[in-house]
Amino acid sequence: MKKFLSVWAVTVGIAQALSALPVVQVPDMPPETYRPTVTVGYSKTLTFENALNSPLWDKLPSYSLMRYVTDITLIDVRATETTKVKYMFNDDSLFVRAEMQDSDVVTIAHKNQGHFYMEGDVLEVFIKPEKGTYYWEFYSTPNKFFTTYFFPARGTHGLPSNYDKISVKLQVDAKINGTLNNQTDRDKSWIGLIAIPRTELEKFGTRFGFGNKWTIMTARYNFSRYLPFREQSSYPQCTRGFHSTEYYAAIKFINLDTEKK
């Protein structure tokens, strides 16, 4: 009995000591150093017809997608199959162009406005004005289908109403270095291009371009018979899911038509 009481007393003492320690609060927002800056170039000469292979892309930096992880110790891990993304805009659209290594280009997407991340390879773009709560999610597939979702706020993510069809239509293009949906060979890559209408981004009053602050993230789902798992990646890298808007990169706009050669 005395032994039991002594153990009980020690346990109580430890509990009281721990209760006196300050509670460590995990911040909802990561430090600002988690939010990098990406360059988005403007050119009046850019069009959807020439955007996939325009030499203007050579004037811009590319950003490498990093593997999506849930363990902070794995931060900065590069994707097995790499992706490099660049951004441009003109008077009508924002253009997102991604070059993706892909050993097995595959998708069963067959119509627009699908949940393509459950159907195969997909390129995703998330865009949000810095001061607004609302944001968009755009998809493009190797076989040129698109999806657009609008979210009034991150706190509404998951509501069925967010996935209602909206009238905006994207222009998308793709080029496959390999064969689509053929698992008997080994593919090399595909290029995805998404043209997002500025009229959609600006419909709440915040212009997309010089003098305004916007944020962006590009992500990818990659399915392959040659990978040990479905690989997800993004830039910026995040550990809380692709709807973690606090990780989206800040946009720096530059004018490619006026910069010195």
N, C-alpha and C positions, 0 to 999 in steps of 0.2 A: 504493500500500500504506500509506504513512504517513497519507494522507487517511482511509483506511478505519479505521486504528487510532485516529485522533483522534476520529472519529465514534463508534466503539465505546466509547471511554473516556468521552465525554460521556454516552452512553446509559446506561452502567453507573453513572456518577456520579448521574444523575437518578434512576435506579431505587433506588440506595442511599438517596438523600435522601428519596424518597417512602416507602420502607420504614420510615424512622425516624419518620415522622409518626404521631400517635396515630390509631387506628381509631375512626371515629365510629359508635357503636351507635345504631340506630334502635329506640326503645322499643316493646315490644309493646303497651303500654297508653298511650293518649293522656292528656294532662293532664286533671285533673278538670274543667276549664272546658269540656271537650267534652261533659260530661254535664249537661244542664239538668234542671230539675225541672218536673213537670207536676202539676196539681191534679186529684184524683179525689174527687168529691163523694158523700157518703152520704145516702140518703133511704129511710126505711121505706115511703114511699108509692109509690115507683117500682115499676112492674110491666112485664112484657114487653108487655102489651097497650097500655099508654099511653106506652111509652118512646120511640117514634119521634117523637111530636109533643108530648112533655111540656114545659110551661113551665119546669120545673126546669132545663132546659139553659141558660136565659138567665142563670142565676146563676153559670155557670162560664166560665172563659176557654177560648178555642179556640186550637189550635196549627196553624200552616200547614205543610204538607208541603213540603220542599225537594227539588229535583231530585237524583237519585242521580248522583254524578260519580266519576270515577277520578283526576282531576287536582286536587290540592289548591288550585291557583290558581283553580279554579271554585267554591270553597266559597261558600256563601250565595247560590247561584243559585236563584231561585224557579222552580217548575214553570210550564210554559206554561199548563196547565189546572190551576187551583188546587184544593186540598183543605184543609178545616178540620175538625179532629177534636176531640171532647170526650169526657170519661170520667165515668161515675157507677157506683155500686154500691149494692146493697141486701143484705138478709140472705142472699140466694140466689145472686146473679149479679153479675158485672162487665159493664157495658154500655159498648160503644164505638160512638159515632155519628159518622159522617163525611159531610160535604156536599162533593160532588165536581163541579166543572165538567167537562162531558164533551160534546164536539161529536158524538160517535158512540158510543153505548152498544152494546157488542157482546160476546157470549160464546157459545161453543158448549157450555158446561157443561150436562150433562144428568143428572148424578147426584152424590150426595155423595161425599166423599173422593177428589176428583180433583186433579190438578196444574193448577189453574185458571190459573196464570200463563202456561201454554202454550195456553190456550183462549180468552183474551179478558180483559176488564176484571175486576179483582179487588181487593178490600180485604183487607189482611193485618194481623194483630196478633201481636206477639211479646211474651211475658211471662216474666219470670225473677225469682225471689227474689234479693235482692242477694248473700246469702252462699252460695247453692247453686250447683252447676254446671249443674243441669238447667233446661230452659226449654221452652215450648210455642210452636207456630206455628199460628195460626187463620186460615182464609180465609172470605170471603163474596162471593157474586157478585150481579150485578144481578137475576138470576132466582131468587135465594133458595136456592142450594145452599151447603153448607158443607164444610169440611175441617178436621181436627185432626191435628197431628203432635206427637209428644213426642220430645225429644232429651235423653238422659242428661247430655250435656255438649257444648260446642261442638266439642271434638276428635273427636266421633263423627259429626259432620255428614257426610252422604254415604253412610253405611252403609245398605243396604237395610232393615235391621231398624227403622230410625227411621221408616220410612214404612208400617209395618204398621198395619192398621186398629185403632183403639182404640174402646172401647165408649162413650166420652163423646159425647153429642149436643149440638150447639149449637142455640140458637134464633136465627134470623136473619130480618131483614125488610129490605125495600128499597122505594124509591119512585122511579120514573123520570120525569123531566121531558123527555119525548121518546118515541121508539119504539125498542124493542129490535131489534137486528139488521136495521135498515133503512138502507141506505147511500144511499138516494135523497133523504133529507132531512137536516136538521141538528138534532141534539139540543142540549139545554141543560145537563142535569145529572142526577145520581142521588144519592140518600141511602142509605147503607148502615148497618145496625144489627146488631151482634153481641152476643149475651148469652152469657157464658161462665160455666158453673157453678162456684161457689166450692168445691164438694166436689171437683172435679178439681184446682183450684189448691192446695188444702189437704191433699191426700191423703198428702203426705210430712211433715206436721206443722207447716208454717209457715202460720199464718192470714193470709188476705188482708184487711188492714184496719189499723185503728189499732194502733200499737205495734210494727208490723213493717215491714221495709224491702223494697220490691219495685221492679222496674224494668220499663219498657215501651217499645215502639216500634211505631208504626203506619206501614204502607207501602202503596204502590199501584202496580199495573201498569195503564197506560192505553194502549189501542190505539184508533186513530182514522184514518179516511181523510183527515182534515183536518190531521193532524200529519205532520211530515217523518220522524218516527221513533217507535218505541214509547217512551213516556215512563215512567220509574220515578221515584218520589219517596218521601220518608219524613220523619218527625219522630221523633227528631232526625235531621238529615242525617248520612250516613256515606259513607265513600269505600272501604270494604272489604267491601261486601256486607251484606245484611240480617241475616246471622247474626253480625255483629260486636257481640257482647253488651256490649262495653265502652262502646259508644255509647248504649245504651238509657237513657232518661230516668229519673231517680229520681222516685218517686211521693210526693206530699204528700197525705195524706187529710184531708178536712174534713167536718164534719157540717152538711149543709144544713138539717136539721130544727131545729137549735138555734142557728144563727147569727142574729144580729140583722138584721132587715129594714131 
